[in-house]
Amino acid sequence: MFASHRATEMMTAAERARLLKVTATNDDSRDHLLYSMALGTGLRLRELLGLNVGDVSQDAREVRHRVVLDPATTKGGRKGEVFLPARLVTKLRWFLAWKRRVGQSLEPDAPLFVSSQRRRLSPRPAQWRFAWWQRRAGFDRHNGFHQVRHSAVTNVYRASRDMFPAQRFARHASPTTIVVHTHPSDEEMYFRVRDLPC
């Protein structure tokens, strides 16, 4: 079979901005941080939902700049770590303060993302909320949660134009799996061809 020359499905820059803007206006900051972390770290949904407070902060106040992932939550059970962008560190500090204000546990083994029943948020409700926020933001198409990860990995590649930082960011075993993130997106193709003389 021939390899596809199509870019991976991902969110546009406008969709990412609208999603973060609409979730930032909500009193419950959980979803905003969940999407910010997905965009800033490239973590898969299962990896995000498997995070505990102690993974991101030793004392529930200061935030780590490097997060070591639990192999029980990672794809293939591989060890991994992610680096947090400065903007995400600030959002995490704010989120931990919010958790303190609303009475959520800040014990090191407490889940970082909890449901309304105060249990660890599970994937299905997280995916449902993601679809709900997209409708609320006025998206004209539905994006699966994994498209956030594709957006994050592609952003790292486009910022560096180097597959190896993108490979490490994505925690892929082989750099060849990053090749799909090097293809131009539909948005890029449109801007490149819209003013062609014809």
ABEGO torsion letter per residue (X at the ends): XBBBABBBBBBBAAAAAAAAAAAAABABAAAAAAAAAAAAAGBBAAAAAABBAAAABAAGABBBABBBBBAAABBGGBBBBBBBBAAAAAAAAAAAAAAAAAGBBABAABBABBBAAGBBBBAAAAAAAAAAAAAAAGBABBBBAAAAAAAAAAAAAAAAGBAAAAAAAAGBABAAAAAAAABBBAAAAAAAAAABBX
